[in-house]
Amino acid sequence: MPLTPTALISADDVVAHTLLNCLLREVSGREHQTAVTDGHLLLRLPNTGVILRVALRRTSLIGAHRFTGPVTEQRPDGWAELPWHALAARIHRELRRRTGVANDEFLAQVAASHQGVSAALDRPAPRSEPADPYLESEQSLVFGHRFHPTPKARTGSPEQWRAYAPESGARFPLHHLAVRADLVREETATRDALTVLDRQGRAPDGYRLLPAHPWQYAMLRDHPALRAALARGDVLDLGPGGREFAATASVRTLYDGRDFLKFSLQVRITNCLRKNADYELSGAVALTRLLEPVATDLAARFAGCELLREPGYRALDLGDRALLEGFGVIVREGLTARLRPGLTGLLAAAVADEYPTSPAHVSRLLAGADAAAALAWWNAYVGLLVPPVLAAYLDHGVVLEPHLQNVVVGVDSSGTPRQVLFRDLEGTKLLPTHHAAALAALPAHVARPLTYEPDRGWDRVVYCLLVNHIAEVLAALADLHPQAEPALWSAVRRVLAERAEAHGRPPGLTALLAGAPLPAKANLLTRWDRKADRDAGYVRIANPLAPDLLSEAARYGTVAAPVPAPASAPASASASTPASASAQGA
């Protein structure tokens, strides 16, 4: 049976709320055109004068408020409900005036995201005790990123998505090719890195087995160079077979209960076509080699910290880039390589989801727990996650990307966090100042995308760690215990303060503790400008770590107090209340 409306909200409301989150963070909040009053958020679009209102379930110190019910628009005769597609049209007009640039894809992408959410809501309800809790957590993300305007936008037909989407519980065999050995390109960081590919089936003598995502194969099978290679016998089509793999949250990374294989999939999901670029194939192996001493050091210093390596790739090399990248597959270590015995791995995004879409959700892990128990759980979580990420950057010049879909949390039988596993080297970068010699030894086209300059690297670390990850898990805990939000942020502050002392009080970390604004990825503006994710900009949002704010919030006994504002023109909230920080900095 489908998930019930009492468990989740409608696709209409979630799409509208997600669009509001983006407006609040990237547009109206930046220009102080918001206010919290009488249990509602008021938000004004600065360039078009549209005034919006939505009821609040809960306010937030970081401005990531929880909404409920429909969005309404102020009109001469009062407030009128604004459907999600009309809200998208208002945003389209606002951004066109704001930027002077048109985007004729935007409305269609919002509609596609709405369609994706609707389809996900029709999935069968998850079992309370799934056979594979880890895989169930990977396939539970019904709504996607709540600060992205089109989190479920995607190309492809509904039939294709039902066959291959994680939300549908997709499992399927791989499509196998046998490629003449001299037409295979591969690199490895360890001797047995590609054993996982070879054991998927049998290739004739003189050929290598190349598994392919069946959807990708369907899209590329008529490529002229591939058809010619098949006709010559340079490539043999062995068809589907072997063990079934399951789609994980990224869609293109597949899992068979033992191993991860990251395939190219030339399908647009949110912003990008999800293919393994030439430089990313080599980059994954190069990073696995370069990061081995870093990963070993972090694991020794911080109990429970592990990095999933990507020790090899194999690709079809017919002198055609589209086929090289289209059939390139990266091998990633499985959980059993790093997860401690007795622990259950859960995707952090499922733990933090705004709504309890799976048994991995924090409300299920802490079922019946009081605020003190929730805070103890949180102390364990923050203590595992934060120190190694900061040490990687500050001690090793390595920019990890610990956003919610890149971290697997190992919990014990009581649901308590005991381990964190960082995955997906695509977003991991190096600071050139720390790794100049290693980078100089790589081909330029591989080395260049592996780097961030220090300021951009620090923004990426802080955004992924604090804004994307910590703030979202904290929000799910605060939904259970709203009065505990100041204490939850204070626990984060304590760990950051300890790390600042351990690292000699570096300026960036010291500034965060003093209340400097936090960087948040501008997903709405990036999508509007049609930029690649790597080129995404950041906006600055309220920092709930500021000691005065935490003290005031704790004294109020609540996370935010209503701020009066005229209904006709939302103004920035007064700086004298906790609500002001969340409203102005959202």
N, C-alpha and C positions, 0 to 999 in steps of 0.2 A: 504494500500500500504506500502511497506517496506520503511524504512528511506532512504533518498536519499544520494548519495555520496557527495553532496555538504554540507550535514549536518554533516556527519561523514567520517572517513577515512576507508580504507579497512581493513579486518581482517589480511591480510598479513602485512600491514604496522604497525598496532597497536601491533601485536605480536612482530615484530622486534624492535619497539621502546621500548616496555616494557622490552625486554631482554637487550637492550642498557642501559636503566635506571639502571638495576641491575648491569651490568658490571661497569658502571660509578661510582656507589655508593660503591660497595663492592670489586672491583678488581682493575681496572685501575686507578681510582681516588685515591685510597689509596696509590698507588705506583707512583703517579705523572706522569702517562703515558697518559695524556690528554692535549689538547689545543683547544682553540677557535680561529679560524682564517678564514678570508674571508667568514664570514657567515656560517661556518661549524664547527662541533665538530669533532676533530680527536681523535681517541682512539686506544691505542696499547694494545694488550694482552701480558702481560709481559713474560709469559713462552713459548709462541709459536711464538711470533714476528709478529702476524697478525695485520695489521693496517686497521682500519675501519674509515669510514667517513659518516656523515649524515648532511643534511642541517638543519639550525636552524630557527625556527619561532621567537624564543625569548630566550635570555639567562636569567639566574636567579642567584640571590645572594646566594642562598642556594645550587646551583648546580643542581636543578631540572629543567633542560632546556627543552624547548619545541622543538620537532623535526618535520620535514616535509619531505615527500617523502621517497624513498627507502634508505636502507643502502648500501653502496658500500665498496669494498675491494680493497686495493692497490695490483696490480699485475705488473709484469715486463713491460707490454705494456700499463699500465694506470689503471684507476679506473673502476671496473666492478661491476654491481649490484649483490647483495648477497641476495638471497631469504631467507625468515624467517627460513626455515628448514636447510639451509646451515649455517646460523648464529648460530642456535642452535647446530649444529655439531661442529662448531669452539669453542663454549663455552664448550661443552662436552670435547673436547680434551684439552683445556686450564685448566679446573678444574681437570681433571685426572692427568695432569702433576703437577699442583700446589699442590694437596693434596695427591697424591699417592694412591688415593682411586677411584675405579670405581663405577659408578651408572648406572645400566642398565635400570632404570626406566625413567631417565630424558628425553630422546628424545621422548618417548611415551607420557609423561605427557605434554610436550610442544605441541605436535601434538593434544592431547586431548583438551588443552586450545584453540588452534586455531579453532578446531571444535566447541567448545562452543561459541566463539566469533562470528563465522560465523552464527551459529544458532540464536544467539541473534540479529544479524543484520537483520534477516529475519522477525522479529516481526513487527506487525502493528505499524505505526507511532503513537506516543502518541497524544491524543487530547490536544488542546491548553488550554481547561478548563475542566479537568477531573472531573468526578463525585465525586471522593475521592482523592484530591490532595496528601494526606499523603500516601495512598496505592500506588498511581502512582509513587511517589518518591521512595518507597521501591522496586518497580519492574522495575526501569529504568536503573539499573547498567549494561549496555551492555558489558563493557570492564573489570570491576573489578579493583583490586588494581594495580596501574601502577608501583609499585616497588616490584612486586612479579613475578617470572619467569613463573609461570603457574596459573594465577589468575582464569581461567575458566576451569581448569582441573577437571574432575569429573568422577566417575564410574557410570555405569548405561547406559541403551540403550537410543537412541534418542527419542523413543516413551515415555519412562518413564520421560525423562526430559521435553518433551513438556507438559506432563500431570501435572507435579509438580514444574516446575521451575518458579521463579518469573518473569524472562525476558519474558516468554510466557504469562504472565497475569493469571497464573494458579489459579483456584478456584475449590474447591471440598468439598464434605461432608467428615466427619470423619468416621472411621470404629469403631464401638462400641463393646466392650466386657462387659459382666456382670461377675464379679468375686465374688466368695463366700467371705463374709466379713472377715473371719479369714485368708484368703490368700491374703489380700490386705495389703500393707505397705504404710503408709502415715505419713507425719508430717505437722504441720501447725504452723504459727506464729500468726495468727489471727483466730477468731472463724469461720468466714465465708469464709475462704481462698479457700475452695474447692467447693463452691457453683457453680462456673462456670463449673466444670466438671459434677456435678449432673444435671444441667439444660440442658445438651446436649441431654438427652433422659431419658428413664425410665428403671430401673432395677427391677427384681422381688424381693420380700421380702427376706431378708437374703443375698442379693448380692449388690455390689457397681458397679456403672458404671465406666468403664475405657475406655475413648476415645483413639484411636490410629491413628497415621498417616497411611493412607491407603497403602502407599508404604512400610513403615516399616512392616505393618502387612503381606503384600504379601511376604516379605523376611523371615518372622519368622513363618508363619502359619504351616509349615511342621516340626518345631522343635519337637523332640520326646516328650519332657516333656509337651509341650503345647497340642500336639495331645492327650496325655494320660489324661490331665486335662479336655479337651473337652469331651472325651469319658466318663469320670466319672461324668460329670456334674458340676465339680468344676468351670469351666469357660464355659460361654455360648457365642456363636458367634451371636451377634444381627445384624451384617452386617452394611452397610453404612446407614447414615441417619442424620437428624438434619440440622442445618444451614450450609451453605457453608463457608469454611474458605479460605483465600488467603495466598499464600506463600509470606513471606517477604524476604528481601535481604539475610538473613542467610540461606534460603531454608527451614530449619527444624522448625523455629519459624513461627507459623501460626496466622492469625488475622482475626476476623470476623466483624470488625468495632466497636467492644466493648472490647474484651479481647484478650490477647496474650497467646498462649499455646506453650511451648517449648518442642518439642518431640525429642526423639532419632531418628536418621536416619543413619543407618549403610552404608553410602555412603561416599566415600572419596571426599572431596571438598578441593581444594588446597593441604594442607598438611595432613589433619587428617580425620579419621572417626568421623562423627558428632553424637556421642552418649552421653547421660547423664550418666556419670559414677556414680557408687554407692556413692562415696564421694561427687560428685557434687550435687546429689539430696539433701542429708542432708545439704551440705554446703550452698545451696541457702537459705534454711529456717533459718539456723543458722546466716548467714550474715544479713538477713532481720531483725532478732531480734536485733543483735548486732549493726546494723547501724541505728536503729530508732532514737536514740538521736543525732547521727552525722547528719543524714539527716534533722532532725528538726532544729538543730543549723545552718546548712548551709542555709536552706531556710529562716530562720529568719535574717541572716546576709547579705545574697546576694539575692536581689530581682530577681526573675525569675529563681532560681535554684531549681530543683526537681530531685528526684531519684525514678525510678520505682521499687517498691518492688517486691519480688518473695516470696509470703507468704506461699506457700504450694506445695506439690507434692504428686502424687499417683503412685504406681507401683504394679506390679504383683509379689508376693513372693511365688514361688513354690520351693524355695531352689536352684534355678538355676540362676547364675549371669547373663548369657546372656539374659534371659527373664526379670530379674529384671531391668537391665539397658536398655534393648531393648524396654520395654513397660513403662518405667518411664517417666512421663510427669510433667513438672514444670509449675506452674501457675505464670504468670507475670501480674501485673496491666496493664490495658488498658490506653490509652492516656487520656480518659475522667476523670480518677481518679486524674490527676495532671495538665493537660493542662488548662490554663485559658480560660474562655469563650471568644469567639470572635477571638481567635488565631487559626492559621492553623499550624499543625505540619508537618514538612518536614525533611526527613532523611538528615543529614549533608553531607553524601557521594554524594547524588544527587545534592546538592547545589554546591559542589566543583568539580564535575566531569570535566575532561579535555575538554570534548566535551559536548555541550548542549543536553543531551539525554532526558530531561524532562522539563516541565514548572517550576520545582523547582530549576533549575539551576540559579546561581547568575546572569547570563546575562539576564535572563528573569525577575528576581526580580528587577533588576536595569535597565530595558530597557530604553534607552535614557538618563540615568543619566550621568552627567558630573563627572570629577574626584573628585570634592569637595563633591558631594553627595555620591559617592562611598566611600570616606574616612569617611564620617559621618556614613554610614551604617557599615563600618568596626569597627569604634570605639564602636558602640553599640554591635556588635558581640563579639569582644575581651573582652569587659567589662563584658559581661554575662558569657563567657566560662572560662576565666583564673582564676579569684579570687577564686571560690569555689574549683576548682581542687587543687590549691596550699594549700588552707586552710585545705582541707581534709587530705593532707599528713603532712603538717607542724604542724597543731594543733591537729590532731586526729590520726595520724599514719595510715591513710587509703589510699591505692593506688587505686585510681579510674583508669579506663581504657577508657579515652575519645577519642578513635579513631573514625574515620568518620562514621563507621557503628554502633557505640554505643551511638550516640548523636542525639536526635531529637530537631530541632530548631523550636520554636513557633514564627511565624511571624504575624504581623497585616495586615490589608487590604492593606497597602501600600508596603508590603514586608519587612518591617523593623523588625529585630530580637527583640523579647521582652522576650523570655524565652528559657532556655535550659533544656532538660530532659536527664538524664544519665540513661542508661539501660544496662542490661545483667550483672548479678553479677558473672558470671563465671570467668571474668578477674579481679574482684575486690579482693584485697588482704589486709592483715593486717600486720603491723610491730609488731613482737613479743614483743619488748620492751614496746609497748604501751598497748598491749592487753593480757598480760601473763595470768592473772587470767581467762579471758573469754575463751582463747584457752585451758587452762588446764582442763576446765570443759567439753570440747568436746572429743569424741573418737579420739584417735591419728590419725586414718586414715582419719578423716574428718578435724582435725585441721591442720595437716601438709601441705596439699595443699592450705590452706587459707592464707599462709604467704609468705612474701618476706623479706629478709634481707634489711636493709636500702639502701645500695648502689644499689642493683638491683631494689628495689622499686623506687628509684629516677630516674634511667635510664628509667624505664617503664613509669613513669609519664611524663618525659621530651620528650621521644620519641612520646608517644601517643598524648600529648597535642601540642607540638611545631612542630614536624617533620611530623607526620602522619596527623594531623588535621589543625593546624594554617597555616602551610606552603602551604597546598593544597588549602584551601579556598583563601588564599592570592594569590596563583598562578592564580586561576581563575579570581580574580579581576585584577591582573596585566595583564592578557591577554586583558582585556578591556581597561586598561590605563597603558601601559608599563612604562611610565615615572614616575608613582606614586609608583613603588615598594619600593624605599627607604623610602618614607613617610609611606607606609603601615607597613614596619618593624619598623619604629620609633614609630608608635602607639603601637605596641606590646611591644617594649622596655619601653615605658612610663608606661604601666600597670604593667609590671614586676617590674619596679623600685618602683612603689607605693606599690606593695605587699611586696617587699623586706623590705621597711621601716616599713610596718605594722607588719611584722613578725620578726623584730629585725635583719635584714640583715643576714639571714642564709647563711652558706658558699656555698652551692650548687647553690642557686639563685644568690648570689653575683658573683660567678665564671661565670655563664651564661652571666650576664650583662657585664662582663669584656671581653667576647669573647671566653670563653672556648669552645672547640668543642662539638657538639651535638651528642648524641647517636642515631643511626638509626638501626633499626632491620635488620639483615642480612638475608633476605628471601631467596636469591639465595644460599648462603652457607649453610643455615639451611636445605633447600630442598636437596641440594647435599649430605649432611651428613646424611639425613633421620632422623633428630632430631624432637622431639615433639616441638610444639610451645613454651611450657613453658621453654624449654631448649635452645631457640634461643639465639644466640650471638648478639652483637651489634658492629657496626663499628662507627668510629668517623668522622663526616662531618663538613663542614664549618659552622660557626655560623654567621649569618647575623646581629646579634644584637650588634656586636662589634662597639663601637661608632666611631672609626676611619673609618671603612669600610662604615658605613652609611653616615658619613660626606662626604667622597670621592665620594660615589655613587651619593649623592645629588648634589655635585659640578659638576660632569660630566654631570648631567642631563639625565643619562641613567643607566641601571643596569649593563652593561658590555661593555667594549671596546674590539675590536678585538685584539688578541694577536698573532703576527707573530710566526710561528714555521715551521721548515722544514717539508715538506710533507712526507719525508721518515722516520722520527722518531719523533713523537710528544713528546715534552718535557714538563715539568711542566711550567705553565705560570709564568711570572715575578710577583714578589710580589708587584709591584708598581701600579698595576691596579686593578679595581674591578673585572675584569674577573678572576684574578688569584685565588681569594678565592673560587669562584664557581667551577672552574675547578679542583683545587687541592683537595678540600675537598669533592668533590661530592660522 
